[in-house]
């Protein structure tokens, strides 16, 4: 669950990145966040991940009230979410298996748990035959699937996909979103940030548009869809 209540974010430079943002996203939803560069999307994500704190208002993520979150509690918040990055952020010297396993090992998972979980997740994203390959031996779409597997491996309740199709061919973009759809159907909340409006139009999902730090629309993305707010 994601909730923003009257959230403002003003940086020390005086830039007003977010202004009176009020959003409620239920567990199990799939939501696109759209907007041009500089609209406030990155700040929105930074607040969710507790990389920044709001100037005013309240942010609640997966039952964590972020304004009252102690520094030592931040890792526990972040373990409830998986992040998929635009630039993949894979470790080129590690195999596909070890890139995904690394996310488990840093949380203290046992070798037995890793050996059981990683092949299952690689199968889920269609990479069961690439476990021993290295990232640079893969296509961009395959590298992004590894990134998605890494985000999924610790079974988070929320997946944040930050421009996940930005560095892959357009024909593969639909495939990545379809994969996110399948993960969502299994119960995981999906929050996908993108500027690709044409891609978003292909899916019947809720779309929140941010412009100049304000939410200007929040609606179901289908013909005859109704406004959420």
C-alpha positions in Angstrom: 0.0 0.0 0.0 1.2 3.5 -1.0 -0.3 6.6 0.4 0.7 10.3 -0.1 -1.2 12.8 2.0 -0.8 16.4 1.2 2.9 15.9 0.2 5.2 18.7 -0.7 8.9 18.5 -1.5 11.0 21.6 -1.8 14.8 21.2 -2.2 17.4 23.5 -0.7 17.8 25.1 -4.1 14.2 26.3 -3.9 12.9 23.9 -6.5 9.4 22.8 -5.7 9.5 19.2 -6.9 6.1 18.0 -5.6 3.1 20.1 -4.6 0.2 18.9 -2.5 0.3 15.3 -3.8 -2.5 13.0 -2.6 -2.4 9.4 -3.9 -3.7 6.1 -2.5 -2.5 2.9 -4.2 -3.9 -0.4 -2.8 -2.1 -3.6 -2.4 -2.2 -5.6 -5.6 -2.7 -2.7 -8.0 -0.7 -2.0 -11.2 -0.2 1.7 -11.7 1.7 3.6 -14.3 3.3 7.0 -13.2 3.8 9.2 -16.3 5.2 12.6 -16.9 7.9 14.5 -18.8 11.4 14.8 -17.6 11.5 17.2 -14.6 7.8 16.6 -13.8 8.6 15.2 -10.3 8.6 11.4 -11.0 12.1 10.9 -9.6 11.3 12.8 -6.4 8.1 10.7 -6.0 10.2 7.5 -6.2 12.9 8.9 -3.8 10.2 9.6 -1.2 8.8 6.1 -1.5 12.3 4.5 -1.1 13.1 7.0 1.8 16.0 8.5 -0.1 14.3 11.8 0.5 11.8 13.0 3.1 8.9 15.3 2.3 9.0 19.0 3.3 5.4 18.6 4.4 2.7 15.9 4.4 2.8 12.2 5.1 4.1 9.2 3.1 3.0 5.7 4.2 4.5 2.7 2.4 3.6 -0.9 3.3 2.5 0.2 6.7 5.7 2.1 7.4 5.0 5.8 8.3 8.1 7.3 6.7 8.1 10.6 8.7 8.5 8.6 11.9 10.9 6.0 10.5 14.2 5.7 12.3 17.4 5.3 10.2 18.0 1.7 11.4 14.5 0.8 10.1 15.1 2.0 6.6 16.6 -1.4 5.4 13.5 -3.2 6.6 11.3 -0.8 4.6 13.4 -1.4 1.5 13.2 -5.2 1.9 9.5 -5.0 1.2 10.2 -3.6 -2.3 12.1 -4.6 -5.3 13.6 -2.1 -7.7 14.0 -2.4 -11.5 16.3 0.2 -13.0 16.5 1.6 -16.5 20.2 0.9 -16.7 20.0 -2.7 -15.4 22.8 -2.2 -12.8 24.1 -5.8 -13.2 27.5 -6.9 -12.0 29.3 -7.9 -15.3 31.8 -10.2 -13.6 29.0 -12.3 -12.1 26.9 -14.8 -13.9 23.1 -14.4 -14.2 22.6 -16.8 -11.4 25.0 -14.9 -9.1 23.6 -11.5 -10.0 20.2 -12.7 -8.8 21.6 -14.7 -5.9 23.5 -11.6 -4.7 20.2 -9.9 -3.7 19.4 -12.9 -1.5 22.8 -13.2 0.1 22.9 -9.6 1.3 19.8 -10.4 3.3 21.4 -13.4 4.9 19.7 -16.2 3.0 21.3 -19.6 3.2 23.0 -21.4 0.3 20.2 -23.9 0.3 17.6 -21.2 0.0 19.6 -19.5 -2.8 19.9 -22.8 -4.7 16.1 -23.4 -4.5 14.8 -19.9 -5.1 17.1 -18.5 -7.9 16.3 -21.2 -10.5 12.6 -20.7 -9.8 12.7 -17.0 -10.4 14.9 -17.3 -13.5 12.3 -19.7 -14.9 9.5 -17.1 -14.1 11.3 -14.5 -16.3 12.2 -17.0 -19.0 15.9 -17.2 -18.3 16.3 -20.7 -16.9 18.8 -21.5 -19.7 20.9 -18.4 -19.1 21.9 -19.0 -15.5 25.6 -19.5 -16.4 25.8 -16.6 -18.9 27.3 -13.3 -18.1 25.4 -10.0 -18.5 27.4 -8.8 -21.5 26.5 -12.0 -23.3 22.8 -11.1 -23.1 20.6 -8.8 -25.1 19.2 -5.6 -23.5 15.8 -7.3 -23.0 17.5 -10.3 -21.3 19.5 -8.0 -19.1 16.4 -6.3 -18.0 14.8 -9.7 -17.2 17.8 -10.4 -15.0 17.1 -7.1 -13.3 13.5 -8.0 -12.8 14.5 -11.4 -11.4 16.8 -9.8 -8.9 14.0 -7.5 -7.8 11.6 -10.4 -7.4 13.9 -12.9 -5.7 13.2 -11.8 -2.1 9.5 -11.9 -2.7 8.7 -8.2 -2.1 5.2 -7.0 -1.8 6.0 -4.0 -4.1 7.9 -3.8 -7.4 9.1 -0.3 -8.5 10.1 -0.3 -12.1 11.9 3.0 -12.9 11.8 3.5 -16.7 12.4 -0.3 -17.2 12.0 -0.1 -21.0 14.2 3.0 -21.5 17.2 1.1 -22.7 15.7 -1.7 -24.7 14.2 -2.0 -28.2 10.6 -0.9 -28.6 9.5 -4.3 -29.6 10.8 -5.7 -26.3 9.2 -3.0 -24.2 5.7 -4.6 -24.5 7.3 -7.9 -23.5 8.7 -6.5 -20.3 5.4 -4.8 -19.3 3.6 -8.1 -20.0 6.0 -9.8 -17.6 5.2 -7.2 -15.0 1.5 -7.9 -15.7 2.1 -11.6 -15.0 3.9 -10.8 -11.7 1.0 -8.5 -10.8 -1.5 -11.2 -11.4 0.4 -13.3 -8.8 -0.4 -10.5 -6.2 2.6 -8.2 -6.3 1.9 -4.5 -6.4 3.5 -2.9 -9.5 4.5 0.8 -9.8 6.0 1.6 -13.2 7.4 5.0 -14.0 7.6 5.8 -17.7 7.5 8.6 -20.2 6.3 6.2 -23.0 2.7 7.2 -23.4 2.2 5.0 -26.5 3.3 1.9 -24.5 1.0 2.8 -21.5 -2.0 3.1 -23.9 -1.7 -0.6 -24.8 -2.6 -1.7 -21.2 -5.8 -1.3 -19.3 -4.3 0.0 -16.1 -4.5 3.0 -13.8 -2.4 5.9 -14.9 -1.3 8.8 -12.7 0.2 11.8 -14.5 2.5 14.2 -12.8 3.2 17.7 -14.3 5.2 20.4 -12.6 5.1 18.6 -9.3 1.3 18.2 -9.3 -0.9 15.2 -10.0 -3.0 16.4 -13.0 -4.9 13.2 -13.7 -5.5 9.8 -12.1 -7.6 7.5 -14.2 -8.2 4.1 -15.5 -6.5 3.7 -18.9 -9.3 2.3 -21.1 -11.9 3.6 -23.4 -14.7 5.1 -21.3 -12.5 4.7 -18.2 -13.5 6.8 -15.2 -11.5 9.2 -13.1 -10.0 7.8 -9.9 -9.7 11.3 -8.4 
